[in-house]
Amino acid sequence: MLIYLIVGSIREGRTAIKVAHWITDCISDFALHDIDIELIDLKHWDLPLFSGSHPPATGIYDQPKQQQWADKIALADAFIFISPEYNHGYSPALKNALDYLGKEWQSKPAAFIGYGSSNGSRSISQIRQVTSSLGMVDPNAVLEIRDIFKRNKEETFAANEFEIDGLKLIMNKLIQYQL
């Protein structure tokens, strides 16, 4: 099972990449068999604002970057989206990445990890609406990281017991969906 861990922030000094590194380290400690996690950093993909001449739902991708993104996303069996909360919503980079494609997202389960002023709940709520419209499966696998502003002082993210248990639950739900 290949799970993409999609880092939904491209800002300098972003917390999302710290959370992503914690997740990859933590999941390797879980010793899950037949699970591969690949970190997909939207900052490295540098997707321009979507301006294709065909709606993505058609599957006609007329931009080379769009086709590259489609080819990459098609390989995954499931996704974990990490997003900050920006002005009661999720990041525009993540919205753009989701809007680039159609069929590549369909029927694949998605988990959500958020953080911010409301612990990421509002950003997660919006992402779930969009991923549902894209035909993704929502196994109710959510983690809201609390007190991120107090805790984000170091170079690495230090999770607490609640977050470690939440990540285990996310992984179990994604795995169960694939069984």
C-alpha positions as CSV (number, residue, x, y, z in Angstrom):
1,M,0.0,0.0,0.0
2,L,1.4,3.3,-1.0
3,I,0.3,6.4,1.0
4,Y,1.2,9.9,0.0
5,L,1.8,12.3,2.7
6,I,1.0,15.6,1.0
7,V,2.5,18.7,2.6
8,G,-0.1,21.4,2.0
9,S,1.9,24.5,2.8
10,I,4.6,26.2,0.7
11,R,5.4,29.1,3.0
12,E,8.9,29.8,4.3
13,G,9.3,28.6,7.9
14,R,6.2,26.4,7.6
15,T,5.1,24.0,10.3
16,A,3.6,21.5,7.9
17,I,7.0,20.1,6.8
18,K,8.0,19.6,10.5
19,V,4.7,17.7,11.1
20,A,5.4,15.7,7.9
21,H,8.9,14.6,9.1
22,W,7.4,13.6,12.5
23,I,4.8,11.5,10.7
24,T,7.3,9.7,8.5
25,D,9.5,9.0,11.6
26,C,6.6,7.9,13.7
27,I,5.1,5.6,11.1
28,S,8.4,3.9,10.6
29,D,8.4,3.2,14.3
30,F,5.0,1.6,14.0
31,A,6.6,-1.2,11.9
32,L,3.6,-1.5,9.6
33,H,4.1,-4.2,7.0
34,D,3.5,-3.6,3.3
35,I,3.0,0.1,3.9
36,D,5.1,2.7,2.0
37,I,4.9,6.4,2.9
38,E,6.1,8.9,0.4
39,L,6.3,12.6,1.3
40,I,4.9,14.8,-1.4
41,D,6.0,18.4,-0.8
42,L,3.9,20.9,-2.8
43,K,6.7,23.4,-2.5
44,H,8.9,21.2,-4.7
45,W,6.1,20.6,-7.2
46,D,5.6,24.3,-7.8
47,L,2.2,23.9,-9.5
48,P,1.2,27.1,-11.2
49,L,-2.4,28.3,-10.7
50,F,-4.6,25.9,-12.6
51,S,-5.4,27.5,-16.0
52,G,-6.0,24.5,-18.2
53,S,-8.5,24.7,-21.1
54,H,-10.3,21.6,-20.1
55,P,-12.0,20.9,-16.7
56,P,-9.9,18.4,-14.8
57,A,-12.9,16.1,-14.5
58,T,-12.6,15.3,-18.2
59,G,-9.2,13.8,-17.7
60,I,-7.8,15.8,-20.6
61,Y,-4.6,17.4,-19.3
62,D,-3.2,19.9,-21.7
63,Q,-0.4,21.3,-19.5
64,P,2.8,19.2,-19.1
65,K,2.9,19.9,-15.3
66,Q,-0.7,18.8,-15.0
67,Q,0.0,15.5,-16.7
68,Q,3.1,15.0,-14.5
69,W,1.0,15.6,-11.4
70,A,-1.7,13.3,-12.6
71,D,0.8,10.5,-13.3
72,K,2.2,10.9,-9.8
73,I,-1.1,11.0,-7.9
74,A,-2.4,8.0,-9.9
75,L,0.2,5.8,-8.2
76,A,-1.0,6.3,-4.6
77,D,-3.5,4.1,-2.9
78,A,-4.3,6.6,-0.1
79,F,-3.5,10.1,1.1
80,I,-2.8,12.0,4.2
81,F,-3.2,15.7,3.8
82,I,-1.4,18.1,6.1
83,S,-2.7,21.6,6.1
84,P,-2.4,24.8,8.2
85,E,-5.5,26.9,8.8
86,Y,-5.4,30.2,6.8
87,N,-8.2,32.6,7.5
88,H,-10.6,29.9,8.6
89,G,-9.7,27.8,5.5
90,Y,-7.0,25.6,4.1
91,S,-3.9,26.6,2.1
92,P,-4.4,27.8,-1.5
93,A,-1.5,25.6,-2.6
94,L,-3.4,22.5,-1.5
95,K,-6.6,23.7,-3.0
96,N,-4.8,24.3,-6.3
97,A,-3.2,20.8,-6.2
98,L,-6.5,19.2,-5.6
99,D,-8.2,21.2,-8.4
100,Y,-5.6,20.2,-10.9
101,L,-7.0,16.6,-11.4
102,G,-10.1,14.6,-11.5
103,K,-10.1,10.8,-11.8
104,E,-6.7,10.3,-10.1
105,W,-8.3,11.1,-6.7
106,Q,-11.4,9.1,-7.1
107,S,-12.2,6.2,-4.8
108,K,-9.0,6.6,-2.8
109,P,-9.2,7.2,1.0
110,A,-8.0,10.4,2.5
111,A,-6.9,11.3,6.0
112,F,-6.5,14.9,7.3
113,I,-4.1,16.5,9.7
114,G,-4.6,20.2,10.5
115,Y,-3.3,22.8,12.8
116,G,-3.9,26.5,13.5
117,S,-6.0,28.8,15.5
118,S,-8.9,26.3,15.8
119,N,-6.5,23.3,15.9
120,G,-7.1,23.1,12.1
121,S,-10.7,22.0,12.4
122,R,-12.0,24.7,9.9
123,S,-9.3,23.8,7.3
124,I,-10.1,20.1,7.7
125,S,-13.8,20.8,7.3
126,Q,-13.2,22.5,4.0
127,I,-10.7,20.0,2.6
128,R,-13.2,17.2,3.4
129,Q,-15.9,19.0,1.3
130,V,-13.6,19.3,-1.7
131,T,-12.2,15.7,-1.5
132,S,-15.7,14.4,-1.2
133,S,-16.6,16.3,-4.4
134,L,-13.6,14.7,-6.1
135,G,-14.9,11.3,-5.2
136,M,-12.4,10.5,-2.5
137,V,-13.3,8.2,0.3
138,D,-13.5,9.7,3.8
139,P,-12.9,7.0,6.5
140,N,-13.2,9.7,9.2
141,A,-9.4,9.7,9.8
142,V,-8.6,13.2,11.3
143,L,-6.0,14.6,13.6
144,E,-6.2,18.2,14.9
145,I,-2.9,19.4,16.4
146,R,-3.5,21.6,19.4
147,D,-1.5,24.6,20.7
148,I,0.7,24.7,17.6
149,F,1.7,28.3,18.2
150,K,3.1,27.5,21.7
151,R,4.8,24.3,20.5
152,N,6.3,25.3,17.2
153,K,9.5,26.9,18.6
154,E,11.9,24.1,17.8
155,E,13.3,22.8,14.5
156,T,11.4,19.6,14.9
157,F,7.8,18.9,15.9
158,A,7.4,17.0,19.1
159,A,4.1,15.2,19.3
160,N,2.3,14.4,22.5
161,E,0.6,11.1,23.3
162,F,-2.8,12.3,21.9
163,E,-1.2,13.0,18.5
164,I,0.7,9.7,18.4
165,D,-2.5,7.8,19.2
166,G,-4.3,9.9,16.6
167,L,-1.8,9.0,13.9
168,K,-2.1,5.3,14.8
169,L,-5.8,5.6,14.4
170,I,-5.4,7.3,11.0
171,M,-3.1,4.6,9.8
172,N,-5.5,1.8,11.0
173,K,-8.4,3.4,9.2
174,L,-6.5,3.8,5.9
175,I,-5.2,0.2,6.1
176,Q,-8.7,-1.2,7.0
177,Y,-10.1,0.6,3.9
178,Q,-7.6,-1.3,1.7
179,L,-8.4,-4.7,3.2
